[in-house]
Amino acid sequence: MSREVVFKVDDVCVDFEVGGKSFFSKKKSLRALNHISFELYKGETLAIVGESGCGKSTICRTAMRFHSPSSGNMYYEDLNIHQLDKQNLKRYRQKMQMIFQDPFSSLNPLHNIYYHLDRPLTLYHNHSAKEKQELMDKYLTMVGLVPPSEQGNKHPHELSGGQRQRAYIARVLAVGADVIFADEPTSMLDVSIRLGVLNLMNDLKNDLGKSFIYITHDIATARYISDRIIVLYAGHMVEWGDVDKVIINPQHPYTQLLVAAAPDPEREGEVDLPVVKNDEETEVNLWTPESKGCPFAKRCPKAVEACKVELPPPVEVDEGQFVRCTHAKSIK
C-alpha cells in the first residue's frame, strides 16, 4: 500500500564556513550533513538518532529554513521549501512546526498560556472570539492541561517542565501543523514525566494523523515512539529502516555500539561493549567536503583499509533495512 509522503529530503549536503577571523587563519569548510535522503510519511514518527555533533538538529534547522542546503533539496508535499513564494511560505510555516528542547525558553514568560494559543489562532485562522476560546480549551484538554480555564491563565513559570512542554505542544496544534520536528523534547524533563509527553505525541500521531521527526540521543525512547529510524554519524546516514529491525538486529558497528550502551532491564549478565578507538583524530566535527571513506572508520574495531578510501554504498540487509558498511551483506 502506497503511503502519502509529506516531507522529503533529497541528497542534501550542508557545509559551514569556519575560521578566517584573523589574517593568519584561513576559512575552512566543514560538512555537517553529507548526502542525506529520506521520506516522512503521513501519520508516522521517524527517529533520527546519534551522538552530539552528528547533524541531527542541523536537519531540523535546515528544514525550518534557518540554514540553506549547500546542495540537494527539501520538499513539503511537492514544494521546494527553500524556493517558496510569500503565499506558500506562510502555509509552510503553518504546516511545519518545531518542538524545542527547553520548554521554558520556547514560551514568552511575560504572557499566560492562553496568549500563546490565541496568537497562532489569530495569525493563521479566521475565528470569532468565542470559537477561539473553545479551541484553546480544547487543545489544552487534549494535551492534558486541565482544567483549561485554570491552566490557560497561568504563566510559564507557574507550570512544571512537563506542563510547559505540553503547553507548547498545544500551541503547535493551534497553529495547525501537520509535520512536527521534535528536537529532544524530553531531555530536560524528569524521567518520571517523559513517558507522558511521549504518549501524548503517540496519541497525536494515531488520532490526528500528525507526522513527527523525533530527534534524540536515546535509542530506547526512539524504539518506543518511532516507526522508522535513521542512525546518523558525523552527518552521514549509516543505518536506517524499520525501528524494530534496526534495534533488534543492528548491522553497522556504530549502531551496535548505541544499542549495547542502552539500558535494558531484560538483558542478562554484563554487556561487552565494542572496543572503540578514541583519539584526537576521531572528532566527528572535522569532516570536510573533501574527506573520503567511512566517517566511523577511525573508531571502528572492524575497519579495513577499504573503509578509509571510499564511503560504502547503501546495502539492503533486510527488507526495509539499509546499512552503509563494507561488511554488510545484501539480501539480494
C-alpha positions in Angstrom: 0.0 0.0 0.0 1.4 3.4 -1.0 1.7 6.0 1.7 1.4 9.7 1.4 4.8 11.5 1.6 4.5 14.8 3.5 8.2 15.7 3.8 11.2 14.7 1.6 14.9 15.2 1.9 16.7 14.6 -1.4 20.5 14.3 -1.4 21.1 17.2 1.0 24.5 18.4 2.0 25.1 21.3 4.4 28.5 22.9 4.7 29.6 25.6 7.2 32.5 28.0 6.8 34.7 28.3 9.9 37.9 30.2 10.7 39.2 33.1 8.8 38.6 35.5 11.7 42.2 36.7 11.6 44.8 37.5 9.0 46.7 34.3 9.8 43.8 31.9 9.8 42.1 30.5 6.7 38.5 29.7 6.2 37.7 26.0 6.2 34.5 24.3 5.1 33.1 21.7 7.4 30.4 19.3 6.3 27.6 19.0 8.8 25.3 16.8 6.6 26.6 14.6 3.8 24.1 13.4 1.1 21.1 12.9 3.4 18.0 11.4 1.7 14.8 10.2 3.4 11.0 10.5 3.2 8.5 11.1 6.0 5.0 9.6 5.6 1.7 11.0 6.9 0.9 9.6 10.4 4.3 8.2 11.2 7.2 9.0 13.5 10.7 8.9 12.1 13.5 8.9 14.7 16.9 10.4 14.0 19.5 9.1 16.5 23.2 9.9 17.0 25.7 11.5 19.3 26.2 15.2 19.8 27.5 16.9 16.7 26.3 14.3 14.3 23.9 16.7 12.5 20.5 15.8 14.0 19.5 19.3 14.8 21.0 20.6 11.6 18.4 18.6 9.7 15.7 20.3 11.7 17.2 23.8 11.4 17.6 23.4 7.6 14.0 22.2 7.3 12.9 25.3 9.3 14.9 27.4 6.8 17.5 28.6 9.4 20.1 27.1 7.1 20.1 26.5 3.4 21.5 23.3 1.8 24.8 23.5 0.0 23.4 21.0 -2.4 20.2 19.0 -2.7 16.6 19.9 -1.8 13.9 19.5 0.8 10.2 19.2 -0.1 7.0 19.7 1.7 4.4 17.8 -0.4 5.6 19.0 -3.8 7.0 22.4 -2.8 10.8 23.0 -2.6 10.9 24.6 0.8 13.9 26.8 0.1 12.2 28.3 -3.1 8.8 29.3 -1.7 6.9 32.4 -2.7 5.3 34.6 0.0 2.0 32.8 0.0 3.4 29.3 0.1 5.9 30.3 2.7 3.2 31.3 5.2 1.4 28.0 4.6 4.7 26.1 5.0 5.4 27.8 8.3 1.9 26.8 9.5 2.2 23.2 8.5 5.8 22.6 9.7 6.4 23.3 13.3 9.2 22.5 15.8 9.1 21.4 19.5 12.3 22.7 21.2 14.4 21.0 23.8 13.9 23.6 26.5 10.1 24.2 27.1 10.8 27.3 29.3 12.8 29.3 26.7 10.3 28.5 23.9 7.5 30.3 25.8 7.2 34.0 26.5 7.4 34.5 30.3 5.5 37.7 30.1 2.3 36.2 28.8 0.0 33.4 30.0 -0.7 30.2 28.2 -3.9 31.4 26.7 -1.9 34.2 24.9 0.4 31.6 23.4 -2.6 29.8 21.9 -4.5 32.9 20.9 -1.7 34.3 18.7 -1.5 31.4 16.2 -5.2 31.2 16.1 -5.4 34.9 15.2 -2.5 34.8 12.7 -3.4 31.6 10.8 -7.1 31.2 11.2 -10.3 33.2 11.0 -12.3 32.5 14.2 -14.6 34.6 16.3 -13.6 35.3 19.9 -15.9 32.6 21.2 -14.6 30.0 18.7 -11.0 30.8 19.7 -11.8 30.3 23.4 -13.4 27.0 22.7 -10.5 25.8 20.6 -7.9 27.0 23.2 -9.8 25.0 25.9 -10.0 22.0 23.5 -6.2 22.0 22.8 -5.3 22.4 26.5 -7.6 19.5 27.4 -6.2 17.4 24.5 -2.6 17.8 25.9 -3.7 17.1 29.5 -3.7 20.6 30.9 -6.9 20.6 32.9 -9.0 22.3 33.9 -8.2 24.5 30.9 -9.6 27.7 32.4 -7.1 27.4 35.3 -4.1 26.2 33.3 -4.6 28.7 30.5 -4.4 31.7 32.8 -1.1 30.6 34.3 2.3 32.0 33.2 5.1 29.6 32.1 7.0 29.9 35.4 3.9 28.6 37.2 4.0 25.3 35.3 6.3 22.3 35.7 8.7 21.4 32.9 6.4 18.7 31.6 3.4 21.0 31.7 5.3 23.7 29.8 6.2 21.2 27.1 2.5 20.2 26.9 1.6 23.9 26.6 4.0 24.3 23.7 2.5 21.2 22.0 -0.9 22.8 22.4 0.5 25.9 20.7 1.7 23.7 17.8 -1.8 22.3 17.5 -3.3 25.8 17.5 -1.0 26.7 14.6 -2.4 23.7 12.6 0.9 21.8 12.0 0.9 18.6 10.1 4.6 17.8 10.4 6.3 18.3 13.8 10.1 18.3 14.4 10.6 17.3 18.0 14.2 18.1 18.9 14.9 16.1 22.0 11.6 17.2 23.6 12.0 15.2 26.8 15.7 15.5 27.5 15.2 18.4 30.0 12.3 16.7 31.8 12.3 14.4 34.8 12.4 10.7 33.9 9.1 10.2 35.7 7.2 12.5 33.3 9.0 11.8 30.0 6.7 8.9 29.2 3.6 11.1 29.5 5.0 13.5 26.8 6.0 10.6 24.5 2.5 9.1 24.9 0.9 12.4 24.0 3.0 12.5 20.8 1.9 9.0 20.0 -1.8 10.0 20.6 -1.4 12.9 18.2 0.1 10.7 15.6 -2.5 7.9 15.9 -5.6 10.1 16.5 -4.9 13.2 14.4 -2.5 11.8 11.8 0.3 14.1 12.7 3.8 13.2 11.4 6.9 13.5 13.7 10.6 13.7 13.2 11.9 12.7 16.6 15.5 13.8 17.4 17.1 12.0 20.3 20.3 10.6 21.8 18.2 7.9 23.4 17.8 4.8 21.2 15.4 3.3 23.8 12.8 6.0 23.5 13.3 6.0 19.8 12.2 2.4 19.7 9.2 3.2 21.9 7.8 6.1 19.9 9.0 5.6 16.3 8.0 3.6 13.2 11.3 4.0 11.4 14.8 5.1 12.5 17.9 6.8 11.0 21.2 6.4 12.7 23.4 9.4 12.0 27.2 9.6 12.5 29.2 12.7 11.5 26.5 13.9 9.2 26.2 10.5 7.4 23.3 8.1 7.4 25.0 4.8 8.5 21.9 2.7 9.1 18.2 3.2 8.6 14.9 1.3 8.3 12.2 -0.2 10.4 12.9 0.7 14.0 12.5 -2.9 15.4 14.7 -4.4 12.7 17.5 -1.9 13.2 17.5 -2.1 17.0 17.0 -5.8 17.4 19.5 -6.7 14.7 21.9 -3.7 14.2 24.3 -4.2 11.4 26.5 -1.2 11.5 29.2 -1.2 14.2 28.1 2.3 15.4 24.5 1.2 15.7 25.7 -1.9 17.6 27.6 0.4 20.0 24.5 2.6 20.6 22.2 -0.5 21.2 24.8 -2.1 23.5 25.1 1.1 25.6 21.4 1.5 26.1 19.9 0.2 29.4 17.9 -3.0 29.0 16.2 -4.5 32.1 15.6 -7.8 30.3 19.3 -8.2 29.3 21.1 -10.8 31.3 24.6 -10.5 32.5 27.2 -7.9 31.7 27.4 -6.3 28.3 30.6 -6.4 26.3 30.7 -3.1 24.5 32.6 -3.0 21.2 36.1 -1.7 21.6 36.1 1.8 20.1 39.2 3.8 19.4 39.3 7.3 20.8 42.0 9.8 20.0 42.3 13.3 18.7 41.7 12.2 15.1 38.2 10.9 15.8 36.5 14.2 16.2 33.2 14.0 14.3 33.1 17.7 13.6 36.2 17.6 11.4 34.5 16.1 8.4 35.0 18.2 5.2 33.7 18.0 1.7 37.0 16.5 0.6 37.0 13.8 3.2 36.9 10.2 1.9 35.8 6.8 3.3 33.5 5.9 6.1 33.5 8.6 8.9 33.4 5.9 11.6 36.5 4.1 10.2 39.0 5.6 12.6 37.0 4.4 15.6 35.6 1.2 14.2 37.0 -2.1 15.5 36.1 -3.8 12.3 37.6 -1.3 9.9 39.7 -2.4 7.0 41.8 -0.3 4.6 38.9 0.0 2.1 36.8 1.7 4.7 39.2 4.6 4.8 39.2 5.0 1.0 35.6 5.1 -0.1 32.2 5.6 1.6 30.4 2.3 1.2 27.1 2.4 -0.8 23.8 1.5 0.9 23.2 -2.2 1.2 19.7 -3.7 2.0 20.4 -6.3 4.7 16.8 -7.0 5.4 13.5 -5.9 3.9 13.5 -2.1 4.5 16.7 -2.1 6.5 19.7 -0.4 4.9 23.4 -0.1 6.0 26.5 1.7 4.8 29.2 -0.7 5.8 31.9 -2.6 3.9 31.0 -5.8 5.9 27.2 -5.6 5.2 25.7 -8.5 3.2 22.8 -7.8 0.8 19.7 -9.9 0.9 19.6 -9.7 -2.9 
